[in-house]
Amino acid sequence: MMAYQGGMKGEGMNTEKGGRRGFHSLSLRERHEVSSKGGRAAHKKKTCHEWTVEEAREAGRRGGKKTQAKRRRLKKLIPDDPPGM
């Protein structure tokens, strides 16, 4: 005898540990729609974060430093000229 799988959206969804629940159970398109609605609502209520010029500049600086550091690490791992060339 088969167990009842349910007749709702997410039919047959594994709800035990490791199953698809919440946002993970939605398709990529559905997640995007829900997120967009939340963003629009936050802007409408004026509760969203608005970046100042200084904040944006600092965020860009930090991102650039991270990228630069990653490139340096990779350069140490990968030689410019492979041996035997």
DSSP file (Angstrom, degrees, kcal/mol; ACC not computed):
  #  RESIDUE AA STRUCTURE BP1 BP2  ACC     N-H-->O    O-->H-N    N-H-->O    O-->H-N    TCO  KAPPA ALPHA  PHI   PSI    X-CA   Y-CA   Z-CA
    1    1 A M              0   0    0      0, 0.0     2,-0.2     0, 0.0     0, 0.0   0.000 360.0 360.0 360.0 132.9    0.0    0.0    0.0
    2    2 A M        -     0   0    0      1,-0.1     2,-0.1     0, 0.0     3,-0.1  -0.586 360.0-115.2 -85.8 146.4    1.4    3.4   -0.9
    3    3 A A        -     0   0    0     -2,-0.2     2,-0.2     1,-0.1    -1,-0.1  -0.462  41.0 -91.5 -74.9 150.6    1.5    6.3    1.5
    4    4 A Y        -     0   0    0      1,-0.2    -1,-0.1    -2,-0.1     3,-0.1  -0.466  35.5-166.0 -63.8 127.2   -0.6    9.4    0.8
    5    5 A Q        -     0   0    0     -2,-0.2     7,-1.6     1,-0.2     8,-0.3   0.554  38.0-115.2 -94.6 -10.3    1.5   11.9   -1.1
    6    6 A G        -     0   0    0      5,-0.2    -1,-0.2     1,-0.1     6,-0.1   0.087   6.0-118.8  90.6 153.7   -0.8   14.9   -0.7
    7    7 A G  S    S+     0   0    0      4,-0.1     2,-0.2     2,-0.1    -1,-0.1   0.089  77.5  98.0-116.0  21.7   -2.8   16.8   -3.2
    8    8 A M  S >  S-     0   0    0     -3,-0.2     3,-0.6     1,-0.2     2,-0.0  -0.483  88.6 -68.7-103.6 174.4   -1.1   20.2   -2.7
    9    9 A K  T 3  S+     0   0    0      1,-0.2    -1,-0.2    -2,-0.2     3,-0.1  -0.379 123.4  41.0 -58.5 140.4    1.6   22.1   -4.6
   10   10 A G  T >  S-     0   0    0      1,-0.2     3,-2.1    -3,-0.1    -1,-0.2   0.733  87.9-168.8  86.3  25.2    4.9   20.2   -4.0
   11   11 A E  T <   +     0   0    0     -3,-0.6    -1,-0.2     1,-0.3    -5,-0.2  -0.184  69.2  10.6 -51.8 132.4    3.1   16.9   -4.4
   12   12 A G  T 3  S+     0   0    0     -7,-1.6    -1,-0.3     1,-0.2     2,-0.1   0.608  90.9 161.6  74.1  10.9    5.3   14.0   -3.3
   13   13 A M    <   -     0   0    0     -3,-2.1     2,-0.7    -8,-0.3    -1,-0.2  -0.424  45.0-119.5 -68.8 135.5    7.8   16.4   -1.8
   14   14 A N        +     0   0    0      1,-0.2     6,-0.3    -2,-0.1    -1,-0.1  -0.667  32.6 178.5 -76.4 112.2   10.2   14.9    0.7
   15   15 A T        +     0   0    0     -2,-0.7    -1,-0.2     4,-0.2     3,-0.1   0.435  48.6 100.2 -97.8   0.1    9.5   16.7    4.0
   16   16 A E  S >  S-     0   0    0      1,-0.2     3,-2.4     2,-0.1    -2,-0.0  -0.237  97.0 -50.9 -75.0 175.2   12.0   14.7    6.0
   17   17 A K  T 3  S+     0   0    0      1,-0.3    -1,-0.2     3,-0.0     3,-0.1  -0.188 133.4  21.5 -49.6 127.7   15.5   16.1    6.8
   18   18 A G  T 3  S+     0   0    0      1,-0.3    -1,-0.3    -3,-0.1    -4,-0.1   0.441  94.3 133.5  92.3   0.4   17.1   17.3    3.5
   19   19 A G    <   -     0   0    0     -3,-2.4     2,-0.7     1,-0.1    -1,-0.3  -0.263  68.1 -91.1 -78.9 170.3   13.8   17.7    1.7
   20   20 A R        +     0   0    0     -6,-0.3     2,-0.3    -3,-0.1    -1,-0.1  -0.737  61.0 156.3 -85.8 115.2   12.8   20.6   -0.4
   21   21 A R    >   -     0   0    0     -2,-0.7     3,-1.3     5,-0.0     4,-0.2  -0.920  44.3  -5.4-135.8 160.4   10.9   23.1    1.8
   22   22 A G  G >  S-     0   0    0     -2,-0.3     3,-1.4     1,-0.3     4,-0.4  -0.256 129.2  -6.2  60.6-138.4   10.1   26.8    1.7
   23   23 A F  G >  S+     0   0    0      1,-0.3     3,-1.6     2,-0.2    -1,-0.3   0.829 130.5  65.7 -59.2 -32.8   11.8   28.9   -1.0
   24   24 A H  G <  S+     0   0    0     -3,-1.3    -1,-0.3     1,-0.3    -2,-0.2   0.782  95.2  57.6 -63.3 -26.0   13.8   25.8   -2.1
   25   25 A S  G <  S+     0   0    0     -3,-1.4    -1,-0.3    -4,-0.2    -2,-0.2   0.636  93.7  86.1 -79.7 -13.0   10.6   24.1   -3.2
   26   26 A L  S <  S-     0   0    0     -3,-1.6    -5,-0.0    -4,-0.4     2,-0.0  -0.522  85.9-108.6 -85.7 154.5    9.7   27.0   -5.6
   27   27 A S     >  -     0   0    0     -2,-0.2     4,-2.5     1,-0.1     5,-0.2  -0.319  34.6-104.6 -72.2 165.7   11.0   27.2   -9.1
   28   28 A L  H  > S+     0   0    0      1,-0.2     4,-2.2     2,-0.2     5,-0.1   0.895 122.9  51.1 -58.8 -41.4   13.6   29.8   -9.9
   29   29 A R  H  > S+     0   0    0      2,-0.2     4,-2.2     1,-0.2    -1,-0.2   0.913 110.0  48.8 -63.3 -43.4   11.0   31.9  -11.6
   30   30 A E  H  > S+     0   0    0      2,-0.2     4,-2.4     1,-0.2    -2,-0.2   0.901 110.5  50.9 -65.1 -40.9    8.6   31.8   -8.6
   31   31 A R  H  X S+     0   0    0     -4,-2.5     4,-2.5     1,-0.2    -1,-0.2   0.906 109.9  50.7 -61.8 -41.0   11.5   32.7   -6.2
   32   32 A H  H  X S+     0   0    0     -4,-2.2     4,-2.5    -5,-0.2    -2,-0.2   0.916 110.1  49.6 -63.3 -43.2   12.3   35.7   -8.4
   33   33 A E  H  X S+     0   0    0     -4,-2.2     4,-2.2     2,-0.2    -2,-0.2   0.926 112.4  46.8 -62.2 -45.5    8.7   36.8   -8.4
   34   34 A V  H  X S+     0   0    0     -4,-2.4     4,-2.0     1,-0.2    -2,-0.2   0.921 113.9  48.3 -63.0 -44.7    8.4   36.6   -4.6
   35   35 A S  H  X S+     0   0    0     -4,-2.5     4,-2.3     1,-0.2    -1,-0.2   0.896 110.2  51.8 -63.6 -40.6   11.7   38.4   -4.1
   36   36 A S  H  X S+     0   0    0     -4,-2.5     4,-2.6     1,-0.2    -1,-0.2   0.906 108.0  51.5 -63.3 -41.5   10.7   41.1   -6.5
   37   37 A K  H  X S+     0   0    0     -4,-2.2     4,-2.4     1,-0.2    -1,-0.2   0.911 110.1  49.9 -61.4 -41.5    7.4   41.7   -4.7
   38   38 A G  H  X S+     0   0    0     -4,-2.0     4,-2.2     1,-0.2    -2,-0.2   0.904 110.9  49.1 -63.9 -41.4    9.3   42.0   -1.4
   39   39 A G  H  X S+     0   0    0     -4,-2.3     4,-2.1     2,-0.2    -2,-0.2   0.913 111.7  48.1 -64.3 -43.3   11.8   44.5   -2.9
   40   40 A R  H  X S+     0   0    0     -4,-2.6     4,-2.3     1,-0.2    -2,-0.2   0.900 111.4  50.9 -64.0 -40.1    9.0   46.6   -4.4
   41   41 A A  H  X S+     0   0    0     -4,-2.4     4,-2.3    -5,-0.2    -1,-0.2   0.901 108.9  51.2 -64.9 -40.3    7.1   46.6   -1.1
   42   42 A A  H  X>S+     0   0    0     -4,-2.2     5,-2.3     1,-0.2     6,-1.0   0.901 111.4  47.5 -64.5 -40.7   10.2   47.7    0.8
   43   43 A H  H ><5S+     0   0    0     -4,-2.1     3,-0.5     3,-0.2    -1,-0.2   0.903 111.1  51.5 -66.1 -40.0   10.7   50.6   -1.5
   44   44 A K  H 3<5S+     0   0    0     -4,-2.3    -2,-0.2     1,-0.2    -1,-0.2   0.889 113.4  43.8 -64.4 -38.8    7.1   51.6   -1.3
   45   45 A K  H 3<5S-     0   0    0     -4,-2.3    -1,-0.2    -5,-0.1    -2,-0.2   0.545 108.9-125.6 -81.9  -7.1    7.2   51.6    2.6
   46   46 A K  T <<5S+     0   0    0     -4,-0.7    -3,-0.2    -3,-0.5    -4,-0.1   0.821  78.9 118.0  64.3  32.6   10.6   53.4    2.5
   47   47 A T      < +     0   0    0     -5,-2.3    -4,-0.2    -6,-0.2    -5,-0.1   0.383  43.7 104.2-106.3   1.2   12.2   50.7    4.6
   48   48 A C  S    S-     0   0    0     -6,-1.0     2,-0.5     1,-0.1    -9,-0.0  -0.387  81.2-100.4 -80.4 161.7   14.7   49.6    2.1
   49   49 A H        -     0   0    0     -2,-0.1     2,-0.6     2,-0.0    -1,-0.1  -0.708  32.3-160.2 -84.0 126.3   18.4   50.5    2.3
   50   50 A E        -     0   0    0     -2,-0.5     2,-0.2    -3,-0.0    -1,-0.0  -0.938  18.9-129.1-106.7 123.1   19.4   53.3    0.1
   51   51 A W        -     0   0    0     -2,-0.6     2,-0.2     4,-0.1     3,-0.0  -0.481  14.7-145.4 -74.0 135.5   23.1   53.5   -0.6
   52   52 A T     >  -     0   0    0     -2,-0.2     4,-2.4     1,-0.1     5,-0.2  -0.536  30.6-106.2 -87.8 166.6   25.0   56.7    0.0
   53   53 A V  H  > S+     0   0    0      1,-0.2     4,-2.3     2,-0.2     5,-0.2   0.908 122.0  50.0 -59.4 -41.8   27.8   57.7   -2.3
   54   54 A E  H  > S+     0   0    0      2,-0.2     4,-2.4     1,-0.2    -1,-0.2   0.909 110.2  49.1 -65.3 -42.7   30.3   56.9    0.5
   55   55 A E  H  > S+     0   0    0      1,-0.2     4,-2.5     2,-0.2    -2,-0.2   0.922 112.6  47.9 -62.8 -43.8   28.8   53.5    1.2
   56   56 A A  H  X S+     0   0    0     -4,-2.4     4,-2.3     2,-0.2    -1,-0.2   0.905 111.4  50.6 -63.8 -41.6   28.8   52.5   -2.5
   57   57 A R  H  X S+     0   0    0     -4,-2.3     4,-2.2    -5,-0.2    -2,-0.2   0.926 112.2  46.8 -61.7 -45.7   32.4   53.6   -2.8
   58   58 A E  H  X S+     0   0    0     -4,-2.4     4,-2.5     2,-0.2    -2,-0.2   0.894 110.8  51.8 -65.5 -40.6   33.5   51.6    0.2
   59   59 A A  H  X S+     0   0    0     -4,-2.5     4,-2.3     1,-0.2    -1,-0.2   0.912 111.1  48.4 -62.6 -41.8   31.6   48.5   -1.0
   60   60 A G  H  X S+     0   0    0     -4,-2.3     4,-2.3     2,-0.2    -2,-0.2   0.886 110.6  51.4 -64.1 -39.6   33.3   48.8   -4.4
   61   61 A R  H  X S+     0   0    0     -4,-2.2     4,-2.2     2,-0.2    -2,-0.2   0.925 110.8  47.4 -63.5 -45.9   36.7   49.2   -2.7
   62   62 A R  H  X S+     0   0    0     -4,-2.5     4,-2.2     1,-0.2    -2,-0.2   0.913 111.9  50.5 -63.5 -42.3   36.2   46.1   -0.5
   63   63 A G  H  X S+     0   0    0     -4,-2.3     4,-2.2     1,-0.2    -1,-0.2   0.903 110.2  50.1 -61.8 -41.1   35.0   44.1   -3.5
   64   64 A G  H  X S+     0   0    0     -4,-2.3     4,-2.5     1,-0.2    -1,-0.2   0.884 109.0  51.5 -64.3 -39.4   38.1   45.1   -5.5
   65   65 A K  H  X S+     0   0    0     -4,-2.2     4,-2.5     2,-0.2    -1,-0.2   0.908 109.9  49.5 -64.3 -41.5   40.4   44.2   -2.7
   66   66 A K  H  X S+     0   0    0     -4,-2.2     4,-2.2     2,-0.2    -2,-0.2   0.924 112.6  47.2 -63.0 -44.4   38.9   40.7   -2.4
   67   67 A T  H  X S+     0   0    0     -4,-2.2     4,-2.3     1,-0.2    -2,-0.2   0.918 112.5  49.4 -63.4 -44.2   39.2   40.2   -6.2
   68   68 A Q  H  X S+     0   0    0     -4,-2.5     4,-2.1     1,-0.2    -1,-0.2   0.909 111.0  49.3 -62.6 -42.9   42.8   41.4   -6.2
   69   69 A A  H  X S+     0   0    0     -4,-2.5     4,-2.3     1,-0.2    -1,-0.2   0.895 110.2  51.3 -64.1 -40.3   43.7   39.1   -3.3
   70   70 A K  H  X S+     0   0    0     -4,-2.2     4,-2.5     1,-0.2    -2,-0.2   0.912 109.1  50.5 -63.9 -42.5   42.1   36.1   -5.0
   71   71 A R  H  X S+     0   0    0     -4,-2.3     4,-2.4     1,-0.2    -1,-0.2   0.900 109.4  51.3 -62.5 -40.4   44.0   36.8   -8.2
   72   72 A R  H  X S+     0   0    0     -4,-2.1     4,-1.7     2,-0.2    -2,-0.2   0.924 110.4  48.7 -62.5 -43.9   47.3   36.9   -6.2
   73   73 A R  H  X S+     0   0    0     -4,-2.3     4,-1.3     1,-0.2    -2,-0.2   0.922 113.1  47.2 -61.8 -44.2   46.5   33.6   -4.5
   74   74 A L  H  X S+     0   0    0     -4,-2.5     4,-2.5     1,-0.2    -1,-0.2   0.882 107.5  56.4 -65.2 -38.1   45.7   32.0   -7.9
   75   75 A K  H  < S+     0   0    0     -4,-2.4    -1,-0.2     1,-0.2    -2,-0.2   0.859 105.7  51.6 -63.6 -34.9   48.9   33.4   -9.5
   76   76 A K  H  < S+     0   0    0     -4,-1.7    -1,-0.2     1,-0.2    -2,-0.2   0.848 113.8  44.7 -67.9 -33.7   51.0   31.7   -6.8
   77   77 A L  H  < S+     0   0    0     -4,-1.3    -2,-0.2     1,-0.2    -1,-0.2   0.837 113.1  51.3 -79.6 -34.3   49.3   28.4   -7.4
   78   78 A I  S  < S-     0   0    0     -4,-2.5    -1,-0.2    -5,-0.1     2,-0.0  -0.912  82.9-138.2-111.3 114.6   49.4   28.5  -11.3
   79   79 A P        -     0   0    0      0, 0.0    -3,-0.1     0, 0.0    -2,-0.0  -0.346  12.0-130.1 -69.1 151.4   52.8   29.3  -12.8
   80   80 A D  S    S+     0   0    0      1,-0.2    -5,-0.0    -5,-0.1    -2,-0.0   0.934  97.4  35.3 -66.1 -46.9   53.0   31.7  -15.8
   81   81 A D  S    S-     0   0    0     -3,-0.0    -1,-0.2     0, 0.0     3,-0.1  -0.939  87.0-132.9-112.6 116.8   55.1   29.3  -17.9
   82   82 A P    >   -     0   0    0      0, 0.0     3,-1.1     0, 0.0    -2,-0.0  -0.348  38.7 -91.4 -63.8 148.3   54.4   25.6  -17.6
   83   83 A P  T 3  S+     0   0    0      0, 0.0     0, 0.0     0, 0.0     0, 0.0  -0.269 109.5  30.7 -60.6 144.2   57.6   23.5  -17.3
   84   84 A G  T 3         0   0    0     -3,-0.1     0, 0.0     1,-0.0     0, 0.0   0.530 360.0 360.0  88.0   6.5   59.1   22.2  -20.5
   85   85 A M    <         0   0    0     -3,-1.1    -1,-0.0    -4,-0.1     0, 0.0   0.430 360.0 360.0 -99.1 360.0   58.0   25.1  -22.7
